[in-house]
């Protein structure tokens, strides 16, 4: 099957997003993760833009051995090409990347030269770059708005001058898939006759939301290489998202007759690293890497997933480095999803009347809270059976933690946190200091719950505006090699942070209760499922 080369330009085009500037150490950290992702080419920067960018590209080129090709961008001028050469010359596999416009708008308005003069600039640039290094990529900027015959004349000339990769950019997101596919097919047919060793590449922008579609149709029509960024970041509306293009190829290899060599299980980790270091949140419904990409709240979907994951998941979460699908309980969740959730809490089977009453109470609570977490279910069940005169020990598998109160002092000398929580009938309290208010808070909570947990990710976002604005806290804990994700919403973000931590801790306790062999026959019958290593299926 035909191999598709993947060039990642997160460190060049991606860094052009306002506010996303990285320092040299952060760039190196991302580059090392891109090597683990197994991208074929890393475009590490634009060396002529600043001495700092040149030094960062040079550091990446020297640090990544036996890994991806390292390239950087140059305009079609000798000083730019020299800067690229100086920055990548010590890479194991260096490549010079030259860009020059071919559309009438660029030739006449940007350069104010004749078409022949601009073409000659490109040819001279390729010849000079070729005298320095054997591998040279030439990008025909704004190709999708270019006159085809002039575009081809340029491609033919630079290939004869020594270019080894021809890149066709949709620089402003002007292309539509059918038209762009025809353009790539037309160029590919001519290019393979001219020199079948030259790679044909595409670089698509997302101004009208078609970057991934245009990239994939280009592959279908003969493109050998794709240029992408993690999370689709980049100029204006961004670029084709690497994760979307790669998983599109992985999902339908027989259609595209092509595949990449990306290690897809590293996608989520790479996405998170880029998001955290650049300070750019990934939209929650973003394909593949969004927080909700594998979360399901529809009752119909949840019912289908619990019966067979293939019903509503065409990509397995673990294939992209996500631990597992997540069923978000809301008022739209059906009986099957609710049943699966409470089976992890109950010791024994429920009668039909008890289940219907609990489900009705769950719907009332869901209408108020919007999203229901494990501790909500615990107390919903606990209060229901307490009202019937039964003790929670008879009905509930294990006591969970509930926040009673907290006090957090934030200052630049000694931030501290004091917390009181309840577990069953026992009240626990403690105090601790830390490097900041959240660190102090999580230190004292870890002391109270007495579990070996590691905070992998912590994020706060606003879900409303005004004086009563709600803050949503998202965090991920690791315990015994497993990851636990939790959320909490409150007008007090410190309180939300504490509740999110306890939600994740309660998940750990509940998970212990459904280890292999812990599911009773009554629960299996209740769910209509069977025992498995993951609990009930």
TORLUM-114360 format. One line per 10 residues: number of its first residue (from 1); their letters; for each residue x, y, z of C-alpha. Coordinates in steps of 0.1 Angstrom, whole numbers, plus 5000, padded with zeros to 4 digits. Example, Ala and Ser with C-alpha at 12.3 -4.5 7.8 and 13.67 -1.06 7.14 Angstrom:
1> as> 5123 4955 5078  5137 4989 5071
***
This chain:
1> xxxxxxxxxx> 5000 5000 5000  5012 5035 4991  5030 5053 5020  5018 5089 5027  5046 5111 5041  5034 5133 5070  5051 5167 5076  5042 5184 5108  5044 5222 5108  5031 5228 5144
11> xxxxxxxxxx> 5064 5244 5152  5063 5268 5122  5028 5274 5109  5013 5264 5143  5034 5288 5162  5021 5317 5141  4989 5317 5161  4988 5349 5182  4999 5343 5218  5013 5308 5210
21> xxxxxxxxxx> 5050 5317 5211  5073 5289 5225  5107 5291 5240  5136 5270 5228  5131 5243 5254  5093 5240 5247  5100 5236 5210  5125 5209 5217  5100 5191 5240  5073 5192 5212
31> xxxxxxxxxx> 5098 5180 5186  5108 5150 5207  5072 5141 5211  5067 5145 5173  5095 5120 5169  5076 5096 5192  5045 5102 5170  5067 5091 5141  5061 5120 5118  5082 5118 5087
41> xxxxxxxxxx> 5092 5155 5085  5093 5182 5112  5092 5218 5100  5109 5233 5129  5106 5270 5122  5114 5301 5101  5151 5308 5108  5153 5341 5090  5126 5356 5112  5148 5359 5143
51> xxxxxxxxxx> 5181 5347 5158  5161 5329 5185  5141 5309 5159  5174 5300 5141  5189 5287 5173  5158 5267 5182  5158 5250 5148  5195 5243 5151  5190 5227 5186  5162 5205 5173
61> xxxxxxxxxx> 5183 5194 5143  5212 5185 5165  5191 5167 5192  5169 5144 5171  5191 5116 5158  5178 5086 5137  5144 5103 5136  5124 5125 5112  5137 5147 5084  5142 5182 5097
71> xxxxxxxxxx> 5133 5212 5076  5126 5249 5080  5110 5276 5058  5128 5300 5035  5115 5326 5011  5131 5325 4976  5160 5347 4986  5196 5337 4993  5197 5351 5029  5167 5330 5039
81> xxxxxxxxxx> 5181 5299 5024  5214 5305 5041  5196 5308 5074  5178 5275 5069  5210 5258 5059  5229 5270 5089  5201 5258 5112  5196 5223 5098  5230 5214 5083  5238 5191 5112
91> xxxxxxxxxx> 5206 5172 5111  5208 5135 5101  5183 5142 5073  5181 5179 5064  5157 5194 5039  5155 5230 5026  5119 5243 5021  5114 5273 4998  5081 5291 4993  5071 5315 4965
101> xxxxxxxxxx> 5037 5326 4952  5022 5316 4919  4988 5332 4918  4981 5364 4899  4974 5381 4932  5008 5372 4946  5028 5379 4914  5012 5412 4905  5002 5426 4939  5027 5411 4964
111> xxxxxxxxxx> 5058 5410 4942  5049 5436 4916  5069 5417 4890  5062 5398 4858  5054 5361 4859  5086 5352 4841  5106 5372 4866  5090 5355 4896  5095 5321 4880  5131 5329 4875
121> xxxxxxxxxx> 5134 5338 4912  5121 5304 4921  5144 5286 4898  5175 5305 4911  5165 5298 4947  5161 5260 4940  5195 5259 4922  5212 5277 4951  5196 5255 4977  5205 5224 4957
131> xxxxxxxxxx> 5241 5235 4958  5239 5233 4996  5218 5202 5002  5204 5174 4981  5168 5176 4993  5148 5207 4984  5110 5213 4987  5094 5240 4966  5060 5254 4977  5039 5271 4951
141> xxxxxxxxxx> 5021 5295 4975  4984 5302 4967  4984 5274 4941  4946 5268 4944  4940 5303 4930  4967 5301 4903  4964 5299 4866  4971 5262 4859  4994 5266 4830  5016 5291 4848
151> xxxxxxxxxx> 5015 5269 4879  5026 5239 4859  5053 5259 4841  5067 5268 4875  5066 5232 4888  5083 5219 4856  5111 5245 4859  5119 5240 4896  5119 5202 4892  5144 5205 4864
161> xxxxxxxxxx> 5164 5228 4887  5165 5201 4913  5135 5202 4936  5127 5168 4951  5093 5177 4966  5066 5199 4951  5041 5213 4975  5007 5226 4964  4993 5249 4991  4957 5260 4995
171> xxxxxxxxxx> 4970 5290 5013  4938 5308 5021  4914 5279 5022  4899 5288 4988  4897 5252 4974  4867 5229 4975  4873 5191 4976  4861 5182 4941  4880 5210 4924  4912 5205 4945
181> xxxxxxxxxx> 4911 5167 4938  4910 5174 4901  4939 5199 4904  4961 5174 4922  4952 5146 4898  4962 5168 4869  4995 5178 4884  5002 5143 4895  4998 5129 4860  5022 5154 4845
191> xxxxxxxxxx> 5047 5152 4874  5050 5114 4873  5058 5117 4836  5083 5145 4842  5101 5128 4872  5084 5100 4891  5109 5104 4920  5096 5138 4930  5070 5137 4958  5038 5156 4954
201> xxxxxxxxxx> 5026 5173 4986  4997 5194 4998  4993 5221 5025  4956 5230 5032  4942 5258 5053  4909 5257 5071  4893 5290 5064  4860 5274 5054  4864 5242 5074  4876 5221 5045
211> xxxxxxxxxx> 4913 5216 5052  4910 5179 5062  4886 5171 5033  4908 5188 5008  4939 5170 5021  4922 5136 5020  4909 5141 4985  4944 5151 4974  4957 5118 4988  4929 5100 4969
221> xxxxxxxxxx> 4941 5117 4937  4978 5110 4940  4994 5133 4966  5023 5115 4983  5027 5138 5013  5005 5159 5036  5014 5189 5057  4995 5192 5090  4995 5206 5125  4984 5191 5158
231> xxxxxxxxxx> 4949 5201 5167  4947 5220 5134  4963 5251 5148  4979 5277 5125  4973 5310 5107  4938 5324 5109  4914 5293 5111  4944 5269 5111  4956 5240 5090  4946 5205 5083
241> xxxxxxxxxx> 4946 5186 5116  4972 5159 5116  4950 5136 5138  4920 5139 5115  4940 5132 5083  4959 5103 5098  4928 5087 5114  4909 5092 5081  4935 5072 5063  4936 5046 5090
251> xxxxxxxxxx> 4898 5042 5090  4895 5038 5052  4928 5024 5038  4910 5004 5011  4894 5036 4999  4925 5058 4998  4948 5029 4989  4973 5046 5012  4985 5047 5048  5007 5067 5071
261> xxxxxxxxxx> 5033 5054 5095  5022 5076 5124  5021 5059 5158  4984 5068 5165  4985 5058 5202  5007 5089 5207  4981 5113 5192  4963 5123 5224  4996 5128 5243  5010 5150 5216
271> xxxxxxxxxx> 4978 5170 5213  4978 5176 5251  5015 5187 5251  5010 5211 5222  4978 5225 5239  4994 5229 5273  5027 5245 5261  5010 5268 5236  4982 5277 5260  4956 5269 5233
281> xxxxxxxxxx> 4926 5249 5245  4912 5223 5222  4875 5228 5215  4855 5201 5233  4839 5187 5202  4871 5187 5182  4874 5154 5162  4898 5129 5176  4915 5151 5203  4886 5170 5218
291> xxxxxxxxxx> 4875 5163 5253  4841 5150 5241  4855 5131 5211  4847 5098 5228  4821 5109 5253  4785 5099 5249  4754 5115 5265  4726 5105 5242  4705 5077 5257  4702 5060 5223
301> xxxxxxxxxx> 4739 5061 5218  4748 5049 5253  4724 5020 5249  4740 5010 5216  4775 5014 5230  4769 4992 5260  4756 4965 5237  4783 4969 5211  4810 4996 5209  4809 4994 5171
311> xxxxxxxxxx> 4774 5007 5171  4785 5043 5176  4823 5043 5177  4842 5039 5144  4875 5047 5160  4885 5030 5192  4896 5055 5219  4927 5035 5228  4939 5037 5191  4946 5074 5196
321> xxxxxxxxxx> 4958 5071 5232  4926 5078 5250  4920 5053 5278  4883 5045 5272  4850 5058 5260  4832 5080 5285  4794 5078 5292  4783 5112 5305  4751 5108 5324  4726 5135 5316
331> xxxxxxxxxx> 4688 5138 5314  4691 5123 5279  4708 5091 5292  4686 5061 5290  4678 5033 5314  4706 5010 5301  4734 5036 5308  4719 5045 5342  4717 5007 5350  4754 5002 5341
341> xxxxxxxxxx> 4765 5031 5362  4746 5022 5394  4756 4985 5391  4791 4996 5401  4778 5009 5434  4752 4984 5445  4759 4952 5463  4728 4933 5451  4702 4933 5425  4674 4959 5423
351> xxxxxxxxxx> 4637 4952 5421  4620 4967 5390  4600 4991 5412  4631 5003 5430  4649 5008 5397  4621 5028 5382  4619 5051 5413  4657 5056 5413  4656 5064 5376  4629 5089 5380
361> xxxxxxxxxx> 4649 5106 5408  4680 5105 5386  4661 5124 5358  4650 5150 5383  4685 5155 5395  4699 5155 5359  4675 5183 5350  4689 5204 5378  4726 5195 5375  4729 5188 5338
371> xxxxxxxxxx> 4758 5163 5343  4758 5135 5369  4789 5122 5385  4797 5091 5405  4793 5107 5439  4759 5120 5428  4747 5085 5420  4761 5073 5454  4741 5098 5474  4711 5094 5452
381> xxxxxxxxxx> 4710 5057 5461  4720 5062 5497  4692 5087 5504  4667 5066 5486  4673 5035 5508  4678 5056 5539  4642 5068 5534  4631 5031 5533  4648 5024 5566  4677 5004 5551
391> xxxxxxxxxx> 4713 5011 5560  4737 5021 5533  4760 4992 5543  4732 4968 5531  4729 4985 5497  4760 5004 5488  4794 4988 5479  4817 5013 5495  4816 5048 5512  4827 5076 5490
401> xxxxxxxxxx> 4842 5110 5498  4821 5141 5501  4834 5176 5505  4822 5193 5537  4841 5225 5537  4874 5241 5529  4896 5272 5534  4924 5281 5511  4948 5310 5517  4967 5322 5486
411> xxxxxxxxxx> 4998 5344 5490  5034 5345 5477  5049 5334 5511  5031 5302 5522  4999 5292 5505  4979 5268 5526  4947 5248 5525  4925 5233 5552  4899 5208 5541  4871 5188 5558
421> xxxxxxxxxx> 4856 5158 5540  4831 5130 5550  4834 5094 5542  4804 5075 5554  4799 5085 5590  4835 5096 5595  4846 5132 5591  4882 5137 5581  4902 5170 5581  4937 5182 5576
431> xxxxxxxxxx> 4958 5211 5565  4988 5215 5542  5010 5240 5524  5020 5241 5488  5036 5261 5459  5002 5277 5452  4965 5274 5463  4957 5244 5441  4989 5226 5450  4982 5231 5487
441> xxxxxxxxxx> 4946 5220 5482  4956 5188 5463  4984 5181 5488  4959 5180 5517  4933 5160 5498  4960 5134 5489  4969 5132 5525  4932 5127 5535  4923 5100 5510  4956 5083 5515
451> xxxxxxxxxx> 4959 5070 5479  4990 5071 5457  4977 5093 5429  4995 5115 5404  4979 5146 5389  4984 5143 5351  4963 5172 5339  4944 5201 5354  4923 5227 5335  4899 5255 5344
461> xxxxxxxxxx> 4875 5270 5319  4845 5294 5321  4811 5280 5312  4792 5313 5317  4797 5350 5322  4788 5377 5347  4789 5379 5385  4776 5344 5389  4799 5329 5363  4804 5292 5366
471> xxxxxxxxxx> 4839 5277 5363  4844 5241 5350  4874 5222 5363  4888 5192 5344  4915 5170 5358  4930 5136 5353  4946 5115 5380  4967 5083 5376  4965 5055 5401  4982 5020 5397
481> xxxxxxxxxx> 4989 5028 5360  4952 5037 5352  4939 5072 5344  4908 5087 5359  4891 5117 5344  4868 5139 5365  4850 5173 5362  4832 5196 5385  4813 5229 5380  4809 5257 5406
491> xxxxxxxxxx> 4809 5295 5409  4839 5289 5432  4867 5275 5412  4887 5264 5443  4856 5244 5455  4852 5230 5420  4888 5219 5420  4883 5200 5453  4851 5184 5441  4868 5173 5408
501> xxxxxxxxxx> 4896 5157 5428  4872 5138 5450  4851 5127 5420  4883 5111 5405  4891 5096 5439  4856 5081 5441  4861 5066 5406  4892 5048 5419  4873 5034 5448  4844 5023 5426
511> xxxxxxxxxx> 4868 5008 5401  4883 4986 5428  4848 4974 5435  4844 4961 5399  4878 4944 5395  4875 4909 5378  4856 4886 5401  4839 4914 5421  4808 4915 5400  4780 4894 5416
521> xxxxxxxxxx> 4757 4871 5396  4728 4893 5406  4745 4924 5391  4753 4905 5359  4717 4894 5356  4705 4929 5365  4725 4944 5336  4717 4916 5312  4754 4912 5306  4783 4889 5315
531> xxxxxxx> 4814 4891 5336  4846 4903 5319  4879 4918 5328  4864 4953 5325  4834 4947 5347  4800 4944 5330  4798 4943 5292
***
